[in-house]
């Protein structure tokens, strides 16, 4: 990881938090930009971990990253981050630090970090910023509720769909399974036979093609509609 220089104001103009506002006007009022950091991470670098929790709001300006359940060899991929996404929002007002989740860079990544105290200061003083923050958290809650429903009450196909959509997508549109089918079946709380049938059903419907651990997603929209 290394710090780099760039126009932070231009970058943050595309961030959800500042939608409907003028970043330059906010800077004149709050003088928060000098407090922000721009960091670059190489592929494989750890961006955030329990040992180094984030104290602020992070904006992934470029690259892709993975959110993992923990730092163990049997960690589960929770989410794939792409350019334009944010992390750290859910813990901004939490007194708990040191979560087990780990964020690692899949490619070269550029991340802009706004210190927590600066974000809180702007949220408290600007209704538009506060509404943007609340809207973002609401959308995240709705998304997580859909995932929970798919994993707990959904069919084998819906559980598999949720998992596949969370995997990092390669440049050729493929995703790679991170574990054996046996381990994947255990993780999704289903038998191996059910997992095989789910793959067969999605394949027969023209949604994907499986070549060992390599999965070619032919129709991501159809995959989303399953859950």
VEXLUMDREN-159431 format. One line per field, with one value per residue (C-alpha): residue number from 1; y, z, x. Coordinates in nm, 4 decimals. Example, Ala and Ser with C-alpha at 12.3 -4.5 7.8 and 13.67 -1.06 7.14 Angstrom:
REM VEXLUMDREN-159431
papa	c(1_2)
py	c(-0.4500_-0.1060)
pz	c(0.7800_0.7140)
px	c(1.2300_1.3670)
***
This chain:
REM VEXLUMDREN-159431
papa	c(1_2_3_4_5_6_7_8_9_10_11_12_13_14_15_16_17_18_19_20_21_22_23_24_25_26_27_28_29_30_31_32_33_34_35_36_37_38_39_40_41_42_43_44_45_46_47_48_49_50_51_52_53_54_55_56_57_58_59_60_61_62_63_64_65_66_67_68_69_70_71_72_73_74_75_76_77_78_79_80_81_82_83_84_85_86_87_88_89_90_91_92_93_94_95_96_97_98_99_100_101_102_103_104_105_106_107_108_109_110_111_112_113_114_115_116_117_118_119_120_121_122_123_124_125_126_127_128_129_130_131_132_133_134_135_136_137_138_139_140_141_142_143_144_145_146_147_148_149_150_151_152_153_154_155_156_157_158_159_160_161_162_163_164_165_166_167_168_169_170_171_172_173_174_175_176_177_178_179_180_181_182_183_184_185_186_187_188_189_190_191_192_193_194_195_196_197_198_199_200_201_202_203_204_205_206_207_208_209_210_211_212_213_214_215_216_217_218_219_220_221_222_223_224_225_226_227)
py	c(0.0000_0.3521_0.6994_0.8891_1.2345_1.3217_1.5635_1.4444_1.6973_1.5643_1.2040_1.2676_1.4447_1.0979_0.9547_0.8827_1.0940_1.4149_1.3612_1.6831_1.8978_2.1082_1.9580_2.2814_2.4716_2.2086_2.2360_2.6128_2.5529_2.2511_2.2409_1.8600_1.7710_1.8142_1.5514_1.2917_1.0277_0.8662_0.5240_0.2716_-0.1046_-0.3753_-0.6952_-0.9169_-0.6336_-0.6196_-0.2939_-0.3497_-0.6188_-0.6786_-0.5836_-0.2596_-0.1459_0.1498_0.4710_0.6573_0.6268_0.4685_0.5252_0.2763_0.5096_0.2403_-0.1354_-0.4244_-0.5770_-0.8665_-0.8565_-1.1822_-1.3170_-1.3485_-1.4094_-1.7904_-2.0379_-2.1252_-1.7671_-1.6951_-1.4290_-1.1875_-0.9273_-0.8059_-0.4329_-0.2507_0.1026_0.3619_0.1600_0.2517_0.0633_0.1685_0.3341_0.0755_0.1159_0.4927_0.5443_0.2118_0.1955_-0.1538_-0.1843_-0.4807_-0.6767_-1.0050_-0.9099_-0.8628_-0.6525_-0.7449_-0.5892_-0.8060_-0.5588_-0.2371_-0.0207_0.3489_0.4274_0.7669_0.7694_1.0454_1.0405_0.9497_1.2753_1.4757_1.2702_1.3020_1.6775_1.7200_1.4833_1.6707_2.0068_1.9263_1.7701_1.6583_1.4734_1.3163_1.1970_1.0509_0.8573_0.7258_0.6261_0.4343_0.2379_0.1656_0.0214_-0.1933_-0.3289_-0.4181_-0.5920_-0.7919_-0.8908_-1.0314_-1.2293_-1.3627_-1.4699_-1.6456_-1.8320_-1.9285_-1.9858_-1.9990_-2.2911_-2.4489_-2.2448_-1.9162_-1.9909_-2.0739_-1.7593_-1.5368_-1.6979_-1.6761_-1.3110_-1.2269_-1.3720_-1.1393_-1.1367_-1.1758_-0.9646_-1.2436_-1.2518_-1.5701_-1.6342_-1.8926_-2.1053_-2.0579_-2.4036_-2.7611_-2.8462_-3.0432_-2.7411_-2.5141_-2.7421_-2.7288_-2.3526_-2.3152_-2.5646_-2.8196_-3.1655_-3.2212_-3.3762_-3.0625_-2.8441_-3.0508_-3.0310_-2.6526_-2.6191_-2.8452_-2.6438_-2.3131_-2.4646_-2.6086_-2.2663_-2.1072_-1.9025_-2.0451_-2.2997_-2.4831_-2.6009_-2.7397_-2.4449_-2.2010_-2.0656_-1.8749_-1.6520_-1.6161_-1.4203_-1.2284_-1.0656_-1.4051_-1.5093_-1.2025_-1.2718_-1.6134_-1.4582)
pz	c(0.0000_-0.0718_-0.0529_-0.3761_-0.4862_-0.7013_-0.7103_-0.4133_-0.4780_-0.8288_-0.7038_-0.4183_-0.6512_-0.7704_-0.4228_-0.3002_0.0137_-0.1875_-0.4328_-0.4862_-0.3252_-0.4333_-0.2919_-0.3421_-0.1395_0.1336_0.1411_0.1948_0.4870_0.6513_0.5179_0.5245_0.2054_0.3525_0.6129_0.3459_0.2337_-0.1054_-0.0923_-0.3595_-0.3044_-0.5251_-0.6046_-0.2956_-0.0476_0.2636_0.2652_0.5935_0.8622_1.2280_1.3155_1.1170_1.1304_0.9217_1.1102_0.8445_0.5173_0.2262_-0.1418_-0.3939_-0.6778_-0.9035_-0.9031_-0.7417_-0.3951_-0.1982_0.1424_0.3247_0.6427_0.8215_0.7668_0.7875_0.5050_0.5114_0.4866_0.2969_0.0286_0.1553_-0.1183_-0.4202_-0.4351_-0.7653_-0.8603_-0.7138_-0.4075_-0.0424_0.2729_0.6352_0.6352_0.8594_1.1388_1.1244_1.4402_1.6027_1.9201_1.8242_1.6268_1.5138_1.3106_1.1681_0.8075_0.5740_0.2572_0.0028_-0.3327_-0.6379_-0.8702_-0.8288_-0.6192_-0.5401_-0.2192_-0.0782_0.2985_0.4743_0.8515_1.0634_1.2579_0.9339_0.7938_1.1174_1.1252_0.7719_0.8295_1.1446_0.9675_0.6216_0.5767_0.2175_0.3231_0.6156_0.3845_0.1401_0.4244_0.5563_0.2063_0.1500_0.4759_0.3990_0.0595_0.2185_0.4741_0.1998_0.0010_0.3028_0.3850_0.0341_0.0726_0.4117_0.2681_-0.0209_0.2065_0.4769_0.2969_-0.0687_-0.3027_-0.3843_-0.7053_-0.5198_-0.2678_-0.5500_-0.7408_-0.4412_-0.3992_-0.7680_-0.7986_-0.5065_-0.6683_-0.8379_-1.2142_-1.4419_-1.7513_-1.9697_-1.7672_-1.5780_-1.2024_-1.0179_-0.7313_-0.4237_-0.2779_-0.3719_-0.4503_-0.1269_0.0776_-0.1215_-0.0494_0.3225_0.3130_0.1376_0.3806_0.1191_0.0050_-0.2824_-0.4887_-0.4426_-0.5450_-0.8598_-0.9462_-0.8952_-1.1329_-1.3854_-1.3652_-1.4205_-1.7052_-1.8749_-1.8551_-2.0351_-1.7331_-1.6891_-1.8049_-1.5535_-1.6451_-1.3205_-1.0877_-1.3760_-1.4142_-1.7251_-1.6347_-1.9527_-1.8048_-1.4819_-1.4892_-1.4944_-1.2044_-1.0059_-1.0778_-0.9137_-0.5667)
px	c(0.0000_0.1177_-0.0254_-0.0708_-0.1802_-0.4808_-0.7728_-0.9769_-1.2515_-1.3183_-1.3184_-1.5615_-1.8035_-1.9062_-1.9581_-2.3126_-2.2641_-2.2241_-2.5107_-2.7092_-2.4399_-2.1430_-1.8234_-1.6306_-1.8918_-1.8793_-1.5013_-1.5224_-1.7570_-1.5923_-1.2316_-1.2357_-1.0462_-0.6946_-0.7895_-0.8735_-0.6233_-0.5751_-0.4118_-0.3154_-0.3176_-0.1693_-0.3577_-0.3594_-0.3008_-0.5198_-0.7159_-0.8955_-0.8876_-0.9696_-0.6123_-0.6405_-1.0062_-1.1143_-1.1878_-1.3781_-1.5650_-1.3755_-1.4558_-1.3190_-1.2250_-1.0756_-1.0210_-1.2084_-1.1873_-1.3371_-1.5036_-1.4225_-1.5802_-1.2451_-0.8743_-0.8875_-0.8300_-1.2022_-1.3256_-1.6469_-1.6772_-1.9423_-1.9355_-1.7431_-1.6639_-1.6240_-1.5237_-1.7593_-1.8594_-1.8141_-1.7218_-1.7072_-2.0514_-2.2196_-1.9627_-1.9321_-2.1388_-2.0597_-1.8542_-1.7381_-1.4145_-1.2108_-1.4679_-1.3424_-1.4185_-1.1242_-1.1166_-0.8516_-0.7658_-0.8350_-0.6633_-0.4688_-0.7026_-0.7248_-0.9149_-1.0128_-1.0648_-1.2602_-1.1929_-1.4967_-1.4956_-1.5099_-1.7977_-1.9965_-1.9396_-2.0769_-2.3716_-2.4734_-2.4708_-2.6099_-2.9598_-2.8898_-2.5736_-2.7607_-3.0400_-2.7882_-2.6256_-2.9598_-3.0709_-2.7469_-2.7846_-3.1508_-3.0618_-2.7895_-3.0369_-3.2865_-3.0126_-2.8955_-3.2540_-3.2943_-2.9723_-3.0801_-3.4159_-3.2457_-3.0038_-3.2542_-3.5829_-3.4870_-3.4399_-3.1051_-3.1024_-3.1591_-2.8826_-2.6443_-2.7486_-2.6711_-2.3305_-2.2326_-2.3370_-2.1102_-1.7977_-1.5473_-1.6043_-1.3042_-1.2473_-1.3915_-1.7147_-1.6326_-1.6186_-1.4104_-1.5329_-1.3151_-1.3793_-1.4644_-1.8267_-1.8413_-1.7304_-1.9613_-2.2574_-2.1782_-2.1443_-2.4807_-2.6391_-2.7432_-2.6403_-2.3994_-2.6784_-2.8915_-2.5992_-2.5390_-2.9098_-2.9027_-2.6072_-2.7818_-3.1049_-2.9270_-2.7287_-3.0375_-3.2055_-2.9117_-2.8024_-2.4531_-2.1988_-1.9806_-1.6324_-1.4927_-1.4403_-1.4786_-1.8331_-1.9400_-2.2353_-2.4387_-2.7317_-2.6646_-3.0094_-3.1790_-2.9567_-3.0659_-3.4335_-3.4055_-3.3784)
***
